[in-house]
Amino acid sequence: MAHGNTGTACMKYIPNCITVVRFICSVLLLFIKTFSPEFFILYILCGISDVLDGFIARKTHTVSHTGQILDSCADAVFFISMLVIYFRTLTLPVPVTAAVLVICALRLSSLAAGFIRWHKPALLHTYANKAAGFTVFCFPLLYVFLPRAAYVIVCLITGFSAAEELVINLTSKKPDLETKGSGMFIFHQF
C-alpha cells in the first residue's frame, strides 16, 4: 500500500516539473539566435509544456493552487521573454509599440488589483487569456506569413484579454483563477 502512495505522491509533482521546463526554456530563448532552429525547438517545448502541464494535472487529479500560480508565472516569463526578443529583433511600428505598452500596463494593473484586493496573484485562466496565450505563441508563424496582420491580431486579442482580466479583478467578489470570463461566449465557439 505504501508503495502505491509513493507513486501517487510523485505523480502530483509531474505537472509542476513540466511547468518549470517552460520557465527554463523561456529564459534560454533570450540567449539563442532568434528564429534559428534551436530557437524554434525551445519555443515549441514552451508550447508543449504549456498544454501538457494542465492536461496532466487534470487527468491525474493533481490540480493545485500552487500549480495554477506556477503556470501563470511561467506564462508571464514566456510572455516577457518574447516581448524582449521581439523588441530586440523586430522593428515595431510606433502604434504597435504603444499598443504593447498599454497592454502591459493593463496586465500590471490587473496584477496589482489582485494583490491589493486578495493579497495574492490573480492571474486568471479565462478563455480570453487562453486565446491570447495561443495567439502570442503563434506570432512567429503569423509574422512570417502575414507580417502586418500579425501585429493587429495579437494586439487585439491580448488587449481584450488584459482589459477583461482587469475588469474581473476589480469587480469580482472573490478570487477565482479558473473563471472563464465574459469572453466565454466569443472564445467558447472556437
Order of alpha helices (4+ residues) and beta strands (2+ residues): alpha-alpha-alpha-alpha-alpha-alpha-alpha-alpha
